[in-house]
Amino acid sequence: MIFLKNILVATDLSEPSDAALAYGRELARTFEAQLFVVHVADNIMTRAYGGDGFVFADPDLQRDVETAAERHLNAILFDEDRALLRARPVVLTSNTPAYAIVDYASRHDIDLIVIGTHGRGAVAHLLMGSVAERVVRTAPCPVLTVRHPEHDFVLPDALAAVAKA
């Protein structure tokens, strides 16, 4: 028997992440699990060195980045998510999103990570890497990767009722 108590959806606020959130919601509903929606904000304080070696980072700028991410997470979560799924928006700050996601999952007893993938080509993947791939390789739990747009088996409730008929 599969038992999921805590489901984490990692989002970079893109379309593939929206698809991953749809899967995460449905899985959380099905298993009556708590939903954690995690976004990793870039730590601009560590990237703020100019050509001459001087730091020109403004702490308010980092706070603004994190506040904007919190607002966006709150906007994509519905009241039903908060009430029924006990959805919890989480903003982490790091320059290594995969590590931050895996670390959070380890510390919060996450049973499943759902993450969108952009499905980049081989050259782009070689140059930029893949957060989803790193999460899959290092996660302490199963990881469901969702590619958008691809085969979609999460249907709105009305369409699901028609499909069953």
Sine and cosine of phi, psi and omega as CSV:
sin_phi,cos_phi,sin_psi,cos_psi,sin_omega,cos_omega
0.00,0.00,0.69,-0.72,0.05,-1.00
-1.00,-0.01,0.76,-0.65,0.01,-1.00
-0.79,-0.62,0.93,-0.37,0.03,-1.00
-0.91,-0.40,0.85,-0.53,0.00,-1.00
-0.96,-0.27,-0.58,0.81,-0.04,-1.00
-0.74,-0.67,0.85,-0.53,0.00,-1.00
-0.88,-0.47,0.77,-0.64,0.02,-1.00
-0.95,-0.32,0.79,-0.61,0.15,-0.99
-0.95,-0.31,0.88,-0.48,0.05,-1.00
-1.00,0.00,0.76,-0.66,-0.03,-1.00
-0.75,-0.66,0.67,-0.74,0.17,-0.99
-0.95,-0.31,0.29,0.96,0.08,-1.00
0.93,0.37,0.49,0.87,0.00,-1.00
-0.95,-0.32,0.07,-1.00,0.04,-1.00
-0.87,0.49,-0.72,0.70,0.05,-1.00
-0.86,0.51,-0.55,0.84,0.04,-1.00
-0.93,0.36,-0.58,0.82,0.07,-1.00
-0.89,0.46,-0.65,0.76,0.05,-1.00
-0.90,0.43,-0.66,0.75,0.03,-1.00
-0.89,0.46,-0.62,0.78,0.03,-1.00
-0.90,0.44,-0.62,0.79,0.04,-1.00
-0.88,0.47,-0.68,0.73,0.05,-1.00
-0.91,0.42,-0.71,0.71,0.00,-1.00
-0.87,0.50,-0.66,0.75,0.04,-1.00
-0.86,0.51,-0.76,0.65,-0.04,-1.00
-0.90,0.44,-0.67,0.75,0.03,-1.00
-0.91,0.42,-0.65,0.76,0.03,-1.00
-0.89,0.45,-0.65,0.76,0.05,-1.00
-0.89,0.45,-0.74,0.67,-0.06,-1.00
-0.88,0.48,-0.67,0.74,-0.07,-1.00
-0.99,-0.16,0.08,1.00,-0.04,-1.00
0.79,0.62,0.71,0.70,-0.04,-1.00
-0.99,-0.16,0.34,-0.94,0.12,-0.99
-0.99,0.15,0.63,-0.78,-0.05,-1.00
-0.95,-0.30,0.84,-0.55,0.09,-1.00
-0.95,-0.32,0.84,-0.55,0.03,-1.00
-0.94,-0.34,0.93,-0.37,-0.17,-0.98
-0.92,-0.39,0.76,-0.65,0.12,-0.99
-0.84,-0.54,0.68,-0.73,0.04,-1.00
-0.97,-0.26,0.93,-0.36,0.05,-1.00
-0.99,0.14,0.62,-0.79,0.02,-1.00
-0.91,0.42,0.70,-0.71,0.04,-1.00
-1.00,0.08,1.00,0.01,-0.08,-1.00
-0.95,0.32,-0.29,0.96,0.02,-1.00
-0.90,0.43,-0.46,0.89,0.00,-1.00
-1.00,-0.01,-0.08,1.00,-0.01,-1.00
-0.91,-0.42,0.35,0.94,-0.18,-0.98
-0.98,-0.20,0.43,0.90,0.01,-1.00
-1.00,-0.01,0.75,-0.67,0.04,-1.00
-0.99,0.11,0.03,-1.00,-0.01,-1.00
-0.88,0.48,-0.47,0.88,-0.01,-1.00
-1.00,-0.04,0.09,1.00,0.07,-1.00
1.00,0.02,-0.03,1.00,0.02,-1.00
-0.99,0.13,0.58,-0.82,0.04,-1.00
-1.00,0.07,0.77,-0.64,0.06,-1.00
-0.81,-0.59,0.57,0.82,-0.01,-1.00
-1.00,0.09,0.62,-0.79,0.05,-1.00
-0.94,-0.33,0.88,-0.48,-0.01,-1.00
-0.83,0.56,-0.48,0.87,0.03,-1.00
-0.91,0.41,-0.53,0.85,0.02,-1.00
-0.90,0.43,-0.70,0.72,0.05,-1.00
-0.87,0.49,-0.70,0.72,0.01,-1.00
-0.88,0.47,-0.63,0.77,0.03,-1.00
-0.90,0.44,-0.66,0.75,0.03,-1.00
-0.88,0.48,-0.72,0.70,-0.02,-1.00
-0.93,0.38,-0.64,0.77,0.03,-1.00
-0.90,0.43,-0.66,0.75,0.03,-1.00
-0.89,0.45,-0.64,0.77,0.03,-1.00
-0.91,0.42,-0.67,0.74,0.04,-1.00
-0.87,0.48,-0.69,0.73,0.02,-1.00
-0.88,0.48,-0.67,0.74,-0.01,-1.00
-0.91,0.41,-0.68,0.73,0.03,-1.00
-0.88,0.47,-0.68,0.74,0.02,-1.00
-0.90,0.43,-0.51,0.86,0.01,-1.00
-0.96,0.29,-0.52,0.85,-0.04,-1.00
-1.00,0.04,-0.17,0.98,0.07,-1.00
-1.00,-0.07,0.71,-0.70,0.00,-1.00
-1.00,-0.02,0.29,-0.96,0.08,-1.00
-0.85,0.52,-0.61,0.80,0.03,-1.00
-0.88,0.47,-0.62,0.78,0.04,-1.00
-0.86,0.50,-0.70,0.71,-0.03,-1.00
-0.93,0.37,-0.65,0.76,-0.06,-1.00
-0.98,0.21,-0.80,0.61,-0.12,-0.99
-0.99,0.15,-0.66,0.75,-0.10,-0.99
-0.98,-0.20,-0.01,1.00,-0.05,-1.00
0.78,0.62,0.66,0.75,-0.08,-1.00
-0.86,0.51,0.67,-0.74,-0.04,-1.00
-0.79,-0.62,0.93,-0.38,0.07,-1.00
-0.98,0.22,0.70,-0.72,-0.04,-1.00
-0.72,-0.69,0.81,-0.59,0.10,-0.99
-0.93,-0.36,0.85,-0.52,0.07,-1.00
-0.95,-0.30,0.40,-0.92,0.04,-1.00
-0.86,-0.51,0.85,-0.52,-0.04,-1.00
-0.22,-0.98,0.36,-0.93,0.14,-0.99
-0.99,-0.14,-0.02,1.00,0.05,-1.00
-0.81,-0.58,0.99,0.10,-0.10,-1.00
-0.84,0.55,-0.66,0.75,-0.02,-1.00
-0.88,0.48,-0.71,0.70,0.02,-1.00
-0.89,0.46,-0.68,0.74,-0.01,-1.00
-0.89,0.46,-0.66,0.75,0.00,-1.00
-0.91,0.41,-0.74,0.68,-0.02,-1.00
-0.90,0.43,-0.66,0.75,0.03,-1.00
-0.89,0.46,-0.70,0.72,0.02,-1.00
-0.88,0.47,-0.70,0.71,0.01,-1.00
-0.87,0.49,-0.65,0.76,0.00,-1.00
-0.91,0.42,-0.68,0.73,-0.08,-1.00
-0.97,0.23,-0.29,0.96,-0.08,-1.00
-0.89,-0.47,0.36,0.93,0.08,-1.00
0.78,0.63,0.74,0.67,0.02,-1.00
-0.97,0.25,0.71,-0.70,-0.02,-1.00
-1.00,-0.06,-0.41,0.91,-0.03,-1.00
-0.45,-0.89,0.70,-0.71,0.13,-0.99
-0.95,-0.32,0.74,-0.67,0.08,-1.00
-0.90,-0.43,0.81,-0.59,-0.07,-1.00
-0.63,-0.78,0.65,-0.76,0.05,-1.00
-0.99,0.15,0.45,-0.89,0.07,-1.00
-0.77,-0.63,0.61,-0.79,-0.04,-1.00
-0.99,0.14,-0.27,0.96,0.02,-1.00
0.89,0.46,0.67,0.74,0.02,-1.00
-0.91,0.42,0.34,-0.94,0.05,-1.00
-0.95,0.32,0.09,-1.00,-0.09,-1.00
-0.89,0.46,-0.65,0.76,-0.04,-1.00
-0.93,0.37,-0.72,0.69,0.01,-1.00
-0.89,0.46,-0.63,0.77,0.03,-1.00
-0.90,0.43,-0.66,0.75,0.01,-1.00
-0.89,0.45,-0.66,0.75,-0.05,-1.00
-0.98,0.22,-0.63,0.77,-0.11,-0.99
-0.97,-0.24,-0.34,0.94,-0.09,-1.00
0.97,0.23,-0.07,-1.00,-0.01,-1.00
-0.63,-0.78,0.87,-0.49,0.06,-1.00
-0.87,0.49,-0.70,0.72,-0.02,-1.00
-0.86,0.51,-0.68,0.73,-0.01,-1.00
-0.90,0.44,-0.67,0.74,0.02,-1.00
-0.90,0.43,-0.61,0.79,0.04,-1.00
-0.90,0.43,-0.71,0.70,0.01,-1.00
-0.85,0.53,-0.68,0.73,-0.06,-1.00
-0.95,0.31,-0.44,0.90,-0.14,-0.99
-0.88,-0.47,-0.06,1.00,-0.08,-1.00
-0.92,0.39,0.53,-0.85,0.03,-1.00
-1.00,0.10,0.06,1.00,-0.08,-1.00
-0.54,-0.84,0.13,-0.99,0.06,-1.00
-0.88,0.47,0.48,-0.88,0.00,-1.00
-0.78,-0.62,0.78,-0.63,0.09,-1.00
-0.97,-0.24,0.89,-0.46,0.07,-1.00
-0.99,-0.13,0.68,-0.73,-0.05,-1.00
-0.87,-0.49,0.87,-0.50,0.03,-1.00
-0.99,-0.17,0.72,-0.70,-0.05,-1.00
-0.83,-0.56,0.69,-0.72,-0.16,0.99
-1.00,0.04,0.73,-0.68,0.05,-1.00
-0.58,-0.82,-0.29,-0.96,0.04,-1.00
-0.85,0.52,0.84,-0.54,-0.07,-1.00
-0.90,-0.43,0.89,-0.46,0.01,-1.00
-0.95,-0.31,0.11,0.99,0.14,-0.99
-1.00,-0.07,0.90,-0.44,-0.04,-1.00
-0.91,-0.41,0.51,-0.86,0.14,-0.99
-0.84,0.54,0.46,-0.89,-0.09,-1.00
-0.79,0.62,-0.66,0.75,-0.01,-1.00
-0.89,0.45,-0.68,0.73,0.01,-1.00
-0.94,0.34,-0.55,0.84,0.03,-1.00
-0.90,0.43,-0.64,0.77,0.02,-1.00
-0.90,0.44,-0.66,0.75,0.03,-1.00
-0.92,0.40,-0.64,0.77,-0.01,-1.00
-0.90,0.43,-0.56,0.83,0.00,-1.00
-0.96,0.29,-0.46,0.89,-0.09,-1.00
-0.96,0.28,0.00,0.00,0.00,0.00
